[in-house]
Amino acid sequence: MGYADVGSRLWYESHGSGRPLVLLHGAVGAAETFAPLLPALTAWHRVIGVDLPGHGHTADTGRPLRYESMADDVAALLRHLDLPGADLLGYSLGGGVALRVAIQHPGLVRRLVVVSAPCRRGGWYPEVLAAMAGHDERTAERMRGSPPHRLYTRLAPRPEDWPRLWARSGELLRHDYDWSAEVARLTVPTLLVFADADSVPTSHVAEFFGLLGGGHRDAGGNGSRPASRLAVLPGLTHHDILGSPALPAVVLPFLDHPVPGPG
């Protein structure tokens, strides 16, 4: 584990051995938030966790946070580590970054797993969008002592930058985007994973899966289906899905078994 200078100076950590699987965390998180999944994932894979710009061990770069630029940073890290054809799993904000890596650098991604992230900003529930709109330095002060703040102060090179991270995250989350057309052109096999009580409504989940070719017709007797997959995990929310053993239980078969194309 350590830093890689790839334009940005990114922190990454590596666990286990086997086919590489890169994990991208959620907003104001860090690679460490995937710890509950590591025993299951490292049994079969070399798992590389990345702290995105301004998060965890990775210092603030001074530039605005954008999905597209963070995706370029992750792609540069994959090249630096000589990991062409890696699998990517991103959660929430990291799901958006992972999706952008597959869109912007398709040759670097073998399979993609998007967990609890929409493909357009309007895919979040309205109350979630309203909460995102309130992320600024003033509300950062009210978050002191919260689990994300405690994580940041323990890992960050400059713990005093907490208000800046919270505000930069808010500015990113207020920024409109719609990647529907680009998602519809993706060819990388993709697994979408959502909780049944997620911050993303099931109507958008169905829309997202439809863009990947799913849900348009009956599979028929020969099981004809798209290369991409959908899993909705019961009894979970956006906030506890990472701690559930149900997540690796659906991710590992997708990563480790052949994905047939349409029949």
C-alpha positions as CSV (number, residue, x, y, z in Angstrom):
1,M,0.0,0.0,0.0
2,G,1.1,3.5,-0.6
3,Y,0.9,6.4,-3.1
4,A,1.1,6.4,-6.9
5,D,2.0,9.6,-8.7
6,V,-0.3,9.5,-11.7
7,G,-1.0,13.2,-12.2
8,S,-2.8,13.2,-8.9
9,R,-1.0,11.5,-6.0
10,L,-3.5,8.6,-5.2
11,W,-3.4,6.3,-2.2
12,Y,-4.1,2.7,-3.0
13,E,-3.8,-0.6,-1.0
14,S,-3.6,-4.1,-2.3
15,H,-4.9,-7.3,-0.6
16,G,-4.9,-10.9,-1.7
17,S,-4.0,-12.4,-5.1
18,G,-5.6,-13.4,-8.3
19,R,-7.6,-11.5,-10.9
20,P,-7.5,-7.7,-10.0
21,L,-10.6,-6.1,-8.7
22,V,-10.5,-2.4,-8.0
23,L,-12.8,-0.9,-5.4
24,L,-14.0,2.7,-5.5
25,H,-15.7,4.1,-2.3
26,G,-18.6,6.5,-1.7
27,A,-18.6,10.2,-0.9
28,V,-16.5,11.3,2.1
29,G,-15.4,7.7,2.4
30,A,-12.2,5.8,1.8
31,A,-11.0,2.4,0.7
32,E,-11.2,1.3,4.3
33,T,-15.0,1.3,4.1
34,F,-14.9,-1.9,2.0
35,A,-13.2,-3.8,4.9
36,P,-16.3,-6.0,5.6
37,L,-16.1,-7.3,2.0
38,L,-12.4,-8.2,2.0
39,P,-12.5,-11.7,3.5
40,A,-14.9,-12.8,0.8
41,L,-13.3,-10.9,-2.1
42,T,-9.6,-11.6,-1.4
43,A,-10.3,-15.4,-1.3
44,W,-10.4,-15.2,-5.1
45,H,-9.1,-11.8,-6.2
46,R,-6.3,-9.3,-5.8
47,V,-8.3,-6.4,-4.4
48,I,-7.0,-2.9,-4.9
49,G,-8.7,-0.2,-2.9
50,V,-8.3,3.4,-4.0
51,D,-8.8,6.6,-2.0
52,L,-10.2,9.1,-4.5
53,P,-8.9,12.7,-4.7
54,G,-9.5,14.6,-1.4
55,H,-10.7,11.4,0.4
56,G,-9.0,9.2,2.9
57,H,-5.2,9.2,2.6
58,T,-5.3,11.1,-0.8
59,A,-4.9,14.9,-0.3
60,D,-7.1,17.5,-1.9
61,T,-5.8,18.4,-5.4
62,G,-7.2,22.0,-5.4
63,R,-9.4,21.3,-8.4
64,P,-13.2,20.7,-8.3
65,L,-14.3,17.1,-7.9
66,R,-15.8,15.7,-11.1
67,Y,-16.7,12.2,-12.0
68,E,-14.9,12.5,-15.3
69,S,-11.5,13.7,-13.9
70,M,-11.6,11.2,-11.1
71,A,-12.2,8.5,-13.7
72,D,-9.1,9.7,-15.6
73,D,-7.1,9.4,-12.3
74,V,-8.3,5.9,-11.8
75,A,-7.5,4.9,-15.4
76,A,-4.0,6.4,-14.9
77,L,-3.6,4.3,-11.7
78,L,-4.6,1.1,-13.6
79,R,-2.0,1.9,-16.2
80,H,0.6,2.7,-13.6
81,L,0.0,-0.6,-11.8
82,D,-0.1,-2.5,-15.2
83,L,-3.7,-3.6,-14.7
84,P,-5.3,-3.6,-18.1
85,G,-8.6,-5.6,-18.1
86,A,-9.2,-5.1,-14.4
87,D,-12.6,-5.5,-12.9
88,L,-14.1,-2.4,-11.2
89,L,-16.6,-2.2,-8.4
90,G,-17.8,1.3,-7.3
91,Y,-20.2,2.2,-4.6
92,S,-22.4,5.4,-4.7
93,L,-20.0,8.2,-5.7
94,G,-17.5,5.5,-6.6
95,G,-20.1,3.8,-8.7
96,G,-20.3,6.9,-10.8
97,V,-16.5,7.1,-11.1
98,A,-16.3,3.4,-12.1
99,L,-19.1,3.9,-14.7
100,R,-17.1,6.9,-16.1
101,V,-13.9,4.8,-16.3
102,A,-15.8,2.2,-18.4
103,I,-17.2,5.0,-20.6
104,Q,-14.0,6.9,-21.0
105,H,-11.5,4.1,-21.0
106,P,-13.4,0.9,-22.0
107,G,-10.2,-1.0,-22.9
108,L,-9.1,-1.0,-19.3
109,V,-12.2,-2.6,-17.8
110,R,-13.1,-6.3,-18.1
111,R,-16.2,-6.2,-16.0
112,L,-18.0,-3.4,-14.1
113,V,-20.0,-3.5,-10.9
114,V,-22.1,-0.4,-10.0
115,V,-23.5,-0.5,-6.5
116,S,-26.2,2.0,-5.4
117,A,-25.4,4.7,-8.0
118,P,-27.7,6.1,-10.8
119,C,-26.7,6.9,-14.3
120,R,-28.1,10.4,-14.2
121,R,-28.5,12.9,-11.3
122,G,-32.3,12.8,-11.5
123,G,-32.1,9.1,-10.6
124,W,-31.7,9.9,-6.9
125,Y,-34.8,10.4,-4.8
126,P,-35.8,14.1,-4.5
127,E,-35.1,14.2,-0.8
128,V,-31.6,12.8,-1.4
129,L,-31.0,15.5,-4.0
130,A,-32.2,18.1,-1.4
131,A,-29.7,16.7,1.2
132,M,-26.9,16.8,-1.4
133,A,-27.7,20.5,-2.1
134,G,-27.0,21.3,1.6
135,H,-23.3,20.1,1.6
136,D,-21.2,23.2,2.2
137,E,-18.6,24.3,4.8
138,R,-21.3,25.4,7.2
139,T,-23.0,22.0,7.3
140,A,-19.5,20.4,7.5
141,E,-19.2,21.8,11.0
142,R,-22.3,20.1,12.1
143,M,-20.9,16.8,10.8
144,R,-17.9,16.9,13.1
145,G,-17.9,13.8,15.3
146,S,-19.9,11.8,12.7
147,P,-18.5,8.5,11.4
148,P,-17.3,10.0,8.1
149,H,-15.6,12.9,10.0
150,R,-13.9,10.4,12.3
151,L,-12.7,8.4,9.4
152,Y,-11.4,11.4,7.6
153,T,-9.5,12.8,10.6
154,R,-7.9,9.5,11.2
155,L,-6.6,9.0,7.6
156,A,-6.3,12.4,5.9
157,P,-2.9,14.0,5.5
158,R,-4.5,17.3,6.5
159,P,-7.5,16.6,8.8
160,E,-8.2,20.3,8.9
161,D,-9.4,20.1,5.3
162,W,-12.6,18.4,6.3
163,P,-14.8,21.4,5.5
164,R,-13.2,21.6,2.1
165,L,-14.0,18.0,1.3
166,W,-17.6,18.3,2.5
167,A,-18.1,21.4,0.4
168,R,-16.3,20.0,-2.7
169,S,-18.5,16.9,-2.4
170,G,-21.6,19.1,-2.3
171,E,-20.5,21.0,-5.3
172,L,-20.0,17.7,-7.2
173,L,-23.4,16.4,-6.1
174,R,-25.2,19.5,-7.2
175,H,-23.6,19.3,-10.6
176,D,-26.1,17.9,-13.2
177,Y,-25.3,14.9,-15.3
178,D,-27.0,12.4,-17.6
179,W,-25.0,9.6,-19.0
180,S,-27.9,7.6,-20.4
181,A,-26.7,7.8,-24.0
182,E,-23.2,6.7,-23.1
183,V,-24.5,3.9,-20.9
184,A,-26.6,2.6,-23.8
185,R,-23.4,2.3,-25.9
186,L,-21.4,0.4,-23.3
187,T,-20.1,-3.1,-24.3
188,V,-18.4,-4.1,-21.0
189,P,-20.5,-6.7,-19.1
190,T,-22.0,-4.7,-16.1
191,L,-23.7,-5.8,-12.9
192,L,-26.0,-3.3,-11.3
193,V,-26.6,-3.9,-7.5
194,F,-29.1,-1.9,-5.5
195,A,-30.8,-2.3,-2.1
196,D,-34.6,-2.7,-2.1
197,A,-34.7,0.4,0.1
198,D,-32.0,2.4,-1.7
199,S,-31.5,6.1,-2.2
200,V,-32.3,5.4,-5.9
201,P,-35.9,4.4,-6.7
202,T,-36.6,1.1,-8.4
203,S,-38.0,2.9,-11.4
204,H,-34.6,4.3,-12.1
205,V,-33.0,0.9,-11.5
206,A,-35.2,-0.6,-14.2
207,E,-34.4,2.4,-16.5
208,F,-30.6,1.9,-16.0
209,F,-30.8,-1.8,-16.6
210,G,-32.9,-1.2,-19.7
211,L,-30.1,1.0,-21.1
212,L,-27.8,-2.0,-20.7
213,G,-30.2,-4.2,-22.7
214,G,-32.0,-5.8,-19.8
215,G,-35.7,-6.1,-19.1
216,H,-37.0,-5.7,-22.7
217,R,-38.3,-9.2,-23.4
218,D,-38.8,-12.7,-22.0
219,A,-35.6,-14.8,-22.0
220,G,-37.4,-17.7,-23.6
221,G,-36.7,-21.3,-23.2
222,N,-33.0,-21.0,-24.2
223,G,-32.3,-18.4,-21.6
224,S,-31.3,-15.6,-24.0
225,R,-30.4,-12.5,-22.0
226,P,-28.0,-9.6,-22.1
227,A,-24.4,-9.8,-20.9
228,S,-25.3,-7.3,-18.1
229,R,-27.0,-8.3,-14.9
230,L,-29.2,-6.8,-12.2
231,A,-29.4,-7.6,-8.5
232,V,-31.8,-6.0,-6.0
233,L,-30.8,-7.1,-2.5
234,P,-33.7,-7.4,0.0
235,G,-33.8,-5.9,3.5
236,L,-31.0,-3.4,2.8
237,T,-30.5,0.3,2.3
238,H,-28.0,2.6,0.6
239,H,-26.2,2.9,4.0
240,D,-25.8,-0.7,5.0
241,I,-25.4,-2.5,1.7
242,L,-21.6,-2.6,1.9
243,G,-21.7,-4.5,5.2
244,S,-24.0,-7.3,3.9
245,P,-22.7,-10.7,2.9
246,A,-25.4,-10.6,0.2
247,L,-23.2,-8.2,-1.8
248,P,-20.2,-10.4,-2.5
249,A,-22.6,-13.3,-2.9
250,V,-23.9,-11.7,-6.1
251,V,-20.7,-10.0,-7.2
252,L,-18.4,-13.0,-7.2
253,P,-20.4,-15.2,-9.5
254,F,-20.7,-12.3,-12.0
255,L,-16.9,-11.8,-11.9
256,D,-15.8,-15.4,-11.9
257,H,-18.1,-17.2,-14.3
258,P,-18.6,-16.8,-18.1
259,V,-21.2,-14.2,-19.1
260,P,-23.0,-15.4,-22.2
261,G,-24.1,-12.9,-24.8
262,P,-27.6,-12.7,-26.2
263,G,-28.8,-15.9,-27.8
